[in-house]
């Protein structure tokens, strides 16, 4: 089972062509969504999918805890 997300945790955002570091700013919907701020200051929202992965809604990025 993958680790559970927690607010303030350092994470890696996996894009198709690379990775970027970020921090979980807050959890929403009982932990089923995570709002992450990237190193560049971009705010992304990831949702928990049936695969147990956190993905952006457009599936362009995956969250590595």
C-alpha contacts under 8 A as a table, 3 or more apart, distances in Angstrom:
res1	aa1	res2	aa2	distance
2	X	52	X	7.74
2	X	65	X	7.87
3	X	65	X	6.67
4	X	65	X	7.78
5	X	9	X	7.20
5	X	24	X	7.86
5	X	27	X	7.97
5	X	31	X	7.51
5	X	34	X	7.83
5	X	65	X	6.69
6	X	9	X	5.69
6	X	24	X	6.97
6	X	26	X	7.84
6	X	27	X	7.28
7	X	23	X	7.87
7	X	24	X	5.15
7	X	25	X	5.67
7	X	26	X	5.21
7	X	27	X	6.49
8	X	23	X	5.85
8	X	24	X	5.18
8	X	25	X	5.94
8	X	26	X	7.62
9	X	23	X	5.57
9	X	24	X	5.51
10	X	21	X	7.27
10	X	22	X	5.89
10	X	23	X	4.58
10	X	24	X	6.67
10	X	65	X	7.54
11	X	21	X	5.96
11	X	22	X	5.27
11	X	23	X	5.71
11	X	24	X	7.10
11	X	63	X	6.92
11	X	64	X	5.88
11	X	65	X	5.10
12	X	19	X	6.54
12	X	20	X	5.73
12	X	21	X	4.66
12	X	22	X	6.03
12	X	63	X	6.03
12	X	64	X	5.01
12	X	65	X	6.64
13	X	19	X	5.48
13	X	20	X	5.11
13	X	21	X	6.03
13	X	22	X	6.84
13	X	61	X	6.47
13	X	62	X	5.83
13	X	63	X	4.85
13	X	64	X	6.12
14	X	18	X	6.17
14	X	19	X	4.58
14	X	20	X	6.70
14	X	61	X	5.47
14	X	62	X	5.08
14	X	63	X	6.19
14	X	64	X	6.96
15	X	18	X	5.17
15	X	19	X	5.65
15	X	20	X	7.84
15	X	60	X	6.39
15	X	61	X	4.72
15	X	62	X	6.73
16	X	60	X	7.06
16	X	61	X	7.07
20	X	38	X	7.02
20	X	39	X	7.17
21	X	38	X	5.97
21	X	39	X	5.87
22	X	36	X	6.25
22	X	37	X	5.41
22	X	38	X	4.08
22	X	39	X	5.60
23	X	36	X	5.49
23	X	37	X	5.49
23	X	38	X	6.61
24	X	27	X	7.50
24	X	34	X	6.52
24	X	35	X	5.87
24	X	36	X	4.40
24	X	37	X	6.54
25	X	34	X	7.60
25	X	35	X	5.60
25	X	36	X	5.37
25	X	37	X	6.42
26	X	34	X	6.04
26	X	35	X	5.39
26	X	36	X	7.30
27	X	30	X	7.20
27	X	31	X	5.29
27	X	32	X	7.47
27	X	33	X	5.78
27	X	34	X	4.59
27	X	35	X	6.26
28	X	31	X	5.42
28	X	32	X	6.41
28	X	33	X	5.00
28	X	34	X	6.12
28	X	35	X	7.66
29	X	32	X	5.35
29	X	33	X	5.95
30	X	33	X	7.60
31	X	34	X	6.91
32	X	47	X	5.84
32	X	48	X	5.09
33	X	45	X	6.87
33	X	46	X	5.51
33	X	47	X	4.30
33	X	48	X	6.03
33	X	54	X	7.65
34	X	45	X	5.74
34	X	46	X	5.15
34	X	47	X	6.44
34	X	54	X	7.93
35	X	43	X	6.86
35	X	44	X	5.73
35	X	45	X	4.49
35	X	46	X	6.33
36	X	43	X	5.70
36	X	44	X	5.21
36	X	45	X	6.25
36	X	46	X	7.61
37	X	40	X	7.95
37	X	41	X	5.74
37	X	42	X	5.60
37	X	43	X	4.59
37	X	44	X	6.39
38	X	41	X	5.11
38	X	42	X	5.26
38	X	43	X	6.50
38	X	44	X	7.71
39	X	42	X	7.48
44	X	56	X	7.31
45	X	56	X	5.99
45	X	57	X	7.71
46	X	54	X	5.40
46	X	55	X	4.90
46	X	56	X	4.46
46	X	57	X	6.82
46	X	62	X	7.68
46	X	63	X	7.26
47	X	54	X	5.07
47	X	55	X	5.48
47	X	56	X	6.22
47	X	57	X	6.86
48	X	51	X	7.96
48	X	52	X	6.10
48	X	53	X	5.72
48	X	54	X	4.42
48	X	55	X	6.61
49	X	52	X	5.45
49	X	53	X	5.58
49	X	54	X	6.08
49	X	55	X	6.97
50	X	53	X	7.39
53	X	62	X	7.09
53	X	63	X	7.18
54	X	62	X	5.81
54	X	63	X	5.36
54	X	64	X	7.91
55	X	58	X	7.92
55	X	59	X	5.54
55	X	60	X	7.48
55	X	61	X	5.78
55	X	62	X	4.51
55	X	63	X	6.26
56	X	59	X	4.88
56	X	60	X	6.20
56	X	61	X	5.63
56	X	62	X	6.65
57	X	60	X	7.83
59	X	62	X	7.25
